[in-house]
Amino acid sequence: MRQYETVFIIDPEFEADEVKALVEKFKGMIEDQGGEVTEVDEWGKLRLAYPINDKREGHYFLMNFTANPATAQDLERVYKITNGLMRYLIINKEK
């Protein structure tokens, strides 16, 4: 098991319950595959450094978790196909 950190930005037009559902989906996916989410930090709606898809704001989240490398790869695959996810980054904290 390795320690990971992920930051992702959700579309600002999503309602609060839609944002919460996406975060729970990602968290549940990690836990279903034997990982453990240690912290989910919501930074709130912040201004982007540059426009993404003509949007200037986004809901920022930081999530720390412990999981197998296959789980991190699966999470990235899900990030790529999730509607409303503007940007993401997964980092292995042990490197």
Backbone bond lengths (Angstrom), bond angles and torsions (degrees), N, CA, C in turn:
res aa  C-N    CA-C-N  psi(-1)  N-CA   C-N-CA  omega(-1)  CA-C   N-CA-C  phi
1 M - - - 1.458 - - 1.529 109.04 -
2 R 1.318 114.85 135.31 1.462 121.36 -179.76 1.519 109.86 -117.78
3 Q 1.326 114.64 157.85 1.464 120.13 177.55 1.527 109.02 -94.15
4 Y 1.325 115.50 132.72 1.454 122.09 -179.78 1.516 109.95 -128.20
5 E 1.320 113.86 158.85 1.454 122.28 173.83 1.519 106.78 -134.17
6 T 1.317 117.20 133.05 1.455 120.44 177.99 1.522 109.87 -129.74
7 V 1.314 114.96 139.36 1.457 122.64 174.00 1.517 106.44 -119.03
8 F 1.328 116.95 132.83 1.457 119.40 176.77 1.520 110.20 -141.17
9 I 1.339 114.62 153.65 1.459 122.14 -177.62 1.526 107.96 -120.38
10 I 1.328 115.79 126.30 1.461 122.19 -179.08 1.528 109.14 -105.32
11 D 1.315 115.34 144.88 1.464 124.23 -179.55 1.536 110.94 -47.98
12 P 1.350 117.80 131.26 1.471 120.09 -178.27 1.531 113.72 -69.52
13 E 1.330 117.65 -15.63 1.457 120.18 -179.47 1.526 112.32 -81.27
14 F 1.326 118.52 -8.79 1.461 121.87 177.87 1.528 109.33 -71.74
15 E 1.319 115.10 140.58 1.469 120.97 176.36 1.531 109.59 -73.45
16 A 1.317 117.03 165.17 1.464 122.32 -177.01 1.525 112.06 -58.33
17 D 1.346 116.77 -40.75 1.461 119.07 -178.97 1.535 111.38 -70.27
18 E 1.325 117.97 -32.31 1.468 121.26 176.89 1.524 110.84 -68.91
19 V 1.328 116.01 -39.56 1.464 120.82 177.86 1.519 109.68 -63.93
20 K 1.330 116.25 -46.14 1.469 120.78 179.82 1.524 110.97 -61.94
21 A 1.327 117.46 -38.83 1.466 121.47 179.36 1.530 111.08 -63.71
22 L 1.330 117.20 -40.22 1.474 120.04 177.97 1.525 111.28 -64.81
23 V 1.329 116.73 -44.16 1.468 120.50 179.67 1.529 109.78 -62.34
24 E 1.321 117.24 -43.09 1.467 121.01 178.28 1.528 111.45 -64.77
25 K 1.319 116.93 -35.22 1.469 121.18 177.80 1.527 110.00 -61.94
26 F 1.334 116.93 -47.18 1.464 121.05 -179.71 1.529 110.90 -66.00
27 K 1.314 115.59 -43.44 1.467 120.73 179.31 1.527 110.76 -62.72
28 G 1.320 117.03 -45.39 1.457 121.94 179.96 1.516 112.34 -63.87
29 M 1.327 116.28 -36.74 1.455 120.10 179.41 1.533 111.53 -62.86
30 I 1.320 115.88 -42.03 1.467 120.74 178.46 1.520 110.37 -64.63
31 E 1.323 116.68 -45.79 1.462 121.12 -177.57 1.523 112.20 -68.77
32 D 1.330 117.73 -33.48 1.465 121.49 178.50 1.522 112.09 -65.06
33 Q 1.330 116.63 -27.14 1.462 120.75 -179.05 1.529 112.14 -97.34
34 G 1.317 117.19 17.43 1.457 121.47 174.15 1.510 114.64 90.92
35 G 1.318 117.93 4.90 1.464 121.25 178.82 1.517 111.09 -86.60
36 E 1.324 115.25 175.94 1.457 120.93 179.84 1.518 109.02 -135.99
37 V 1.327 116.29 124.63 1.463 121.66 176.28 1.522 106.90 -88.43
38 T 1.336 116.54 117.60 1.453 120.61 -176.59 1.519 113.16 -90.94
39 E 1.352 116.59 -28.15 1.464 119.44 -178.16 1.523 110.41 -158.55
40 V 1.320 115.61 138.12 1.461 121.72 171.11 1.526 106.24 -125.75
41 D 1.321 116.03 116.13 1.454 121.93 -176.47 1.524 108.84 -113.28
42 E 1.322 116.65 114.65 1.466 120.96 178.20 1.519 108.94 -90.43
43 W 1.321 116.29 117.78 1.461 121.04 179.52 1.516 111.47 -85.72
44 G 1.324 117.51 -14.77 1.457 121.62 178.61 1.519 112.29 93.48
45 K 1.320 115.05 -169.64 1.468 121.20 -179.90 1.520 108.10 -87.10
46 L 1.345 115.25 116.03 1.460 121.40 -177.26 1.524 110.77 -123.87
47 R 1.308 115.25 158.45 1.464 121.96 177.30 1.528 108.82 -75.02
48 L 1.324 115.81 136.85 1.464 121.51 178.44 1.526 110.04 -79.82
49 A 1.330 116.73 155.38 1.461 121.26 177.70 1.526 110.63 -69.63
50 Y 1.326 116.57 -29.79 1.466 121.99 178.01 1.530 107.43 -149.30
51 P 1.328 117.97 154.48 1.474 119.88 -178.41 1.531 111.75 -65.19
52 I 1.327 115.63 139.53 1.456 122.90 174.05 1.521 106.14 -123.15
53 N 1.329 117.06 119.32 1.463 122.24 -177.28 1.532 111.31 52.83
54 D 1.325 116.82 42.15 1.475 124.56 179.41 1.522 113.26 63.54
55 K 1.320 117.71 20.74 1.473 121.78 177.22 1.527 108.07 -112.11
56 R 1.317 115.89 142.51 1.460 120.53 -176.36 1.538 113.01 -110.71
57 E 1.342 117.36 -2.64 1.462 121.60 179.27 1.518 109.60 -133.21
58 G 1.338 115.54 166.07 1.444 120.53 176.01 1.521 110.63 -164.62
59 H 1.332 116.45 157.66 1.466 122.64 175.55 1.521 107.69 -85.78
60 Y 1.333 117.43 115.66 1.464 122.85 -177.54 1.527 110.57 -95.40
61 F 1.344 115.36 139.68 1.464 121.86 176.05 1.523 109.75 -137.86
62 L 1.334 115.76 143.78 1.455 123.26 172.97 1.526 106.62 -121.53
63 M 1.343 116.41 127.98 1.465 120.36 -178.96 1.523 108.64 -130.13
64 N 1.321 116.76 127.43 1.462 123.07 174.31 1.519 107.77 -103.41
65 F 1.337 115.78 135.52 1.454 119.05 179.90 1.522 111.37 -152.26
66 T 1.327 114.94 160.82 1.456 123.30 176.26 1.516 106.91 -116.37
67 A 1.348 115.79 129.32 1.467 119.12 -177.42 1.524 109.98 -163.99
68 N 1.325 115.21 173.10 1.458 121.87 173.72 1.523 109.38 -76.75
69 P 1.338 118.12 156.32 1.467 120.41 177.51 1.533 113.06 -57.47
70 A 1.324 117.16 -33.80 1.470 120.13 179.24 1.528 110.94 -64.58
71 T 1.316 117.65 -34.25 1.464 121.46 178.73 1.529 110.19 -67.55
72 A 1.330 116.95 -41.20 1.465 120.83 178.29 1.531 110.39 -64.10
73 Q 1.320 116.98 -39.37 1.471 120.43 177.76 1.522 110.71 -66.26
74 D 1.326 116.63 -39.43 1.462 120.72 178.55 1.530 110.51 -66.56
75 L 1.332 116.77 -38.73 1.462 121.03 177.74 1.527 110.04 -62.08
76 E 1.323 116.94 -41.88 1.462 120.42 178.36 1.531 111.09 -63.64
77 R 1.319 116.80 -39.37 1.466 121.07 177.51 1.525 110.13 -60.95
78 V 1.331 116.97 -42.92 1.462 121.38 179.97 1.534 110.24 -67.83
79 Y 1.338 117.11 -39.28 1.464 120.69 176.82 1.533 110.55 -56.07
80 K 1.333 116.27 -43.21 1.466 120.78 -176.11 1.519 113.14 -63.63
81 I 1.323 118.13 -30.86 1.459 121.11 -175.53 1.531 113.44 -103.38
82 T 1.329 117.72 4.34 1.461 121.32 -178.08 1.523 110.76 -86.82
83 N 1.327 116.04 122.28 1.465 120.72 175.63 1.521 109.44 -69.71
84 G 1.322 116.22 138.27 1.460 120.76 178.18 1.508 114.27 93.84
85 L 1.324 118.14 -7.34 1.457 120.97 177.27 1.528 107.21 -93.17
86 M 1.333 116.34 116.88 1.454 120.57 -172.94 1.532 112.59 -86.72
87 R 1.314 116.91 -43.63 1.464 122.34 178.38 1.524 108.55 -150.85
88 Y 1.351 115.31 158.12 1.460 120.50 177.58 1.519 109.12 -154.95
89 L 1.320 115.56 161.51 1.459 122.13 175.21 1.527 107.46 -154.09
90 I 1.323 116.30 130.89 1.463 122.26 176.64 1.529 107.14 -116.49
91 I 1.322 116.46 128.16 1.458 121.57 -177.31 1.526 109.85 -124.08
92 N 1.333 116.08 134.92 1.464 121.64 171.87 1.517 107.06 -81.95
93 K 1.325 118.11 114.28 1.470 122.21 -174.30 1.514 113.76 -73.69
94 E 1.331 117.39 -12.44 1.466 120.01 -176.02 1.519 112.89 -84.29
95 K 1.314 118.23 -11.55 1.469 120.12 -178.57 1.491 112.19 -83.78
